Amino acid sequence: MAEPRNRYSLVSLTFHWGIALLVAVQVGLITVFERYDAAKDPLAGAYIGLHKSVGMTILALTLGRIVWRLMNPAHPLPVAAPRWQNLLARTTHILFYVLLIALPLGGWAASSAAGRAVEWFGLFSLPGLPVPLDRALARTFLDMHEAGVKVLYVLLALHVVGALKHHFIDRDNVLYRMLPILRRRP
């Protein structure tokens, strides 16, 4: 089996693991938010405000990651892997990029349609997107946002299972390239 090249660059690793960490934070924030009565508890507003701020950060980092990747193409996939696996890997990565842009934009659109501000960690407010003020439209955007999150969970599961398959079954160095704590296999 042809071995994958060495590790990704520090910039690529930082984008990958930074965005992954922020996605995990998002899951935690929305889980906590859902335990509060948004109409009665001021903490609910704080959690959803943080959720929006982290979402905008994910959007900015994802756009930066795409620019970086265009300038620094991804390492080739293992030559010995079946074509369908390489196609699934490429499709999964493209869908990650699409969702990591669409989810924050969908949340921003929902906030804009509801007439709610999107602030970035209390430092500044983002302008509303050019959508009509319409509660039903806001709900539609929010429903789409929630559906997209479910797709993201499926992609995350595929991504993790694929990485573990490469490491424990194929015994190649694909996971080594992206996980700094692993040693390269001989």
C-alpha positions as CSV (number, residue, x, y, z in Angstrom):
1,M,0.0,0.0,0.0
2,A,1.4,3.4,-0.9
3,E,1.9,5.4,2.2
4,P,0.3,8.9,2.6
5,R,2.6,11.8,2.8
6,N,3.7,13.3,6.1
7,R,1.6,15.3,8.5
8,Y,-0.5,18.2,7.4
9,S,0.9,21.7,8.1
10,L,0.5,23.4,11.5
11,V,-2.0,25.8,9.9
12,S,-4.1,22.9,8.5
13,L,-4.0,21.1,11.8
14,T,-5.0,24.2,13.7
15,F,-7.9,24.9,11.4
16,H,-9.1,21.2,11.6
17,W,-8.9,20.8,15.4
18,G,-9.9,24.4,16.2
19,I,-13.1,24.0,14.2
20,A,-13.7,20.6,15.6
21,L,-13.4,21.9,19.1
22,L,-15.7,24.8,18.3
23,V,-18.3,22.4,16.9
24,A,-18.1,20.5,20.1
25,V,-18.6,23.7,22.1
26,Q,-21.6,24.5,19.9
27,V,-23.2,21.2,20.8
28,G,-22.6,21.9,24.5
29,L,-24.0,25.4,24.3
30,I,-27.2,24.4,22.5
31,T,-27.7,21.4,24.9
32,V,-27.5,23.7,27.9
33,F,-29.6,26.4,26.2
34,E,-32.4,23.9,25.6
35,R,-32.7,23.2,29.3
36,Y,-33.7,26.8,30.0
37,D,-37.0,28.5,29.4
38,A,-35.9,31.1,26.8
39,A,-38.8,33.4,27.6
40,K,-38.2,33.5,31.4
41,D,-34.5,32.9,32.1
42,P,-31.9,35.4,31.2
43,L,-29.2,32.7,31.1
44,A,-30.9,31.3,28.0
45,G,-30.1,34.5,26.2
46,A,-26.5,34.3,27.3
47,Y,-26.1,30.8,26.0
48,I,-27.7,31.5,22.7
49,G,-25.6,34.6,22.4
50,L,-22.5,32.5,22.9
51,H,-23.8,30.0,20.4
52,K,-24.2,32.7,17.8
53,S,-20.7,34.1,18.5
54,V,-19.1,30.7,18.2
55,G,-21.1,30.0,15.0
56,M,-19.8,33.2,13.4
57,T,-16.2,32.2,14.5
58,I,-16.7,28.8,12.8
59,L,-17.9,30.6,9.7
60,A,-14.8,32.8,9.6
61,L,-12.4,30.0,10.3
62,T,-14.1,27.7,7.7
63,L,-13.7,30.5,5.0
64,G,-10.1,30.9,6.1
65,R,-9.6,27.1,5.9
66,I,-11.0,27.0,2.4
67,V,-8.6,29.7,1.3
68,W,-5.7,27.9,2.9
69,R,-6.7,24.6,1.3
70,L,-7.0,26.2,-2.1
71,M,-3.4,27.5,-1.7
72,N,-2.2,24.2,0.0
73,P,-4.1,21.2,-1.6
74,A,-5.0,18.2,0.5
75,H,-2.7,15.2,0.7
76,P,-3.7,12.4,-1.7
77,L,-5.9,9.7,-0.5
78,P,-4.4,6.2,-0.2
79,V,-3.9,4.6,-3.6
80,A,-4.9,1.1,-2.3
81,A,-8.3,2.3,-1.0
82,P,-11.2,1.3,-3.1
83,R,-12.5,4.0,-5.4
84,W,-15.9,4.2,-3.5
85,Q,-14.1,4.9,-0.2
86,N,-12.1,7.7,-1.8
87,L,-15.3,9.1,-3.3
88,L,-17.0,8.9,0.1
89,A,-14.1,10.6,1.8
90,R,-14.1,13.5,-0.8
91,T,-17.9,13.9,-0.6
92,T,-17.8,13.9,3.2
93,H,-15.2,16.7,3.2
94,I,-17.0,18.8,0.7
95,L,-20.3,18.4,2.7
96,F,-18.4,19.4,5.8
97,Y,-17.4,22.7,4.2
98,V,-20.9,23.3,2.9
99,L,-22.4,22.7,6.3
100,L,-19.8,24.7,8.2
101,I,-20.8,27.6,6.0
102,A,-24.5,27.0,5.7
103,L,-25.2,26.3,9.4
104,P,-23.9,29.7,10.7
105,L,-25.5,31.5,7.7
106,G,-28.8,29.7,8.4
107,G,-28.6,30.7,12.1
108,W,-27.8,34.3,11.1
109,A,-30.7,34.3,8.7
110,A,-33.0,33.0,11.3
111,S,-31.9,35.7,13.7
112,S,-32.2,38.4,11.0
113,A,-35.8,37.3,10.1
114,A,-36.7,37.3,13.8
115,G,-35.3,40.8,14.2
116,R,-32.7,39.6,16.7
117,A,-29.1,40.8,16.8
118,V,-26.1,38.7,16.2
119,E,-23.3,39.9,18.3
120,W,-19.8,38.6,18.3
121,F,-18.9,38.0,22.0
122,G,-20.4,41.4,22.9
123,L,-17.7,43.2,21.0
124,F,-19.7,44.2,18.0
125,S,-23.0,43.4,16.2
126,L,-23.2,41.9,12.8
127,P,-25.6,43.5,10.4
128,G,-28.8,41.6,9.8
129,L,-28.9,39.6,6.6
130,P,-31.2,41.1,3.9
131,V,-34.2,38.9,4.7
132,P,-37.8,40.0,5.5
133,L,-38.8,40.4,9.2
134,D,-41.0,37.4,9.4
135,R,-41.4,35.0,12.3
136,A,-42.6,32.1,10.0
137,L,-39.5,32.6,7.8
138,A,-37.3,32.7,10.9
139,R,-38.8,29.4,12.0
140,T,-38.2,27.9,8.5
141,F,-34.5,29.0,8.7
142,L,-34.2,27.5,12.2
143,D,-35.8,24.2,11.0
144,M,-33.3,24.1,8.2
145,H,-30.5,24.9,10.6
146,E,-31.6,22.0,12.9
147,A,-31.9,19.6,10.0
148,G,-28.4,20.6,8.8
149,V,-27.0,19.8,12.3
150,K,-28.4,16.3,12.0
151,V,-26.6,15.8,8.7
152,L,-23.4,17.2,10.4
153,Y,-23.7,14.5,13.1
154,V,-23.9,11.8,10.4
155,L,-20.9,13.3,8.6
156,L,-19.0,13.4,11.9
157,A,-19.8,9.8,12.6
158,L,-18.6,8.8,9.1
159,H,-15.5,10.8,9.5
160,V,-14.5,9.3,12.8
161,V,-15.4,5.7,11.7
162,G,-13.3,6.2,8.5
163,A,-10.3,7.5,10.5
164,L,-10.5,4.6,12.9
165,K,-10.8,2.1,10.0
166,H,-7.7,3.5,8.5
167,H,-5.8,3.3,11.8
168,F,-7.0,-0.1,13.1
169,I,-8.0,-2.1,10.0
170,D,-5.9,-0.7,7.1
171,R,-3.1,0.1,9.5
172,D,-1.9,3.0,7.3
173,N,-0.8,6.4,8.3
174,V,-3.9,8.4,7.3
175,L,-4.8,9.2,10.9
176,Y,-1.2,10.0,11.7
177,R,-1.3,12.9,9.3
178,M,-4.0,14.7,11.2
179,L,-3.5,13.6,14.8
180,P,-0.4,15.1,16.3
181,I,-0.1,12.6,19.2
182,L,0.3,9.5,17.0
183,R,3.6,8.1,15.8
184,R,4.2,7.3,12.2
185,R,3.9,3.6,11.4
186,P,7.0,2.1,9.8
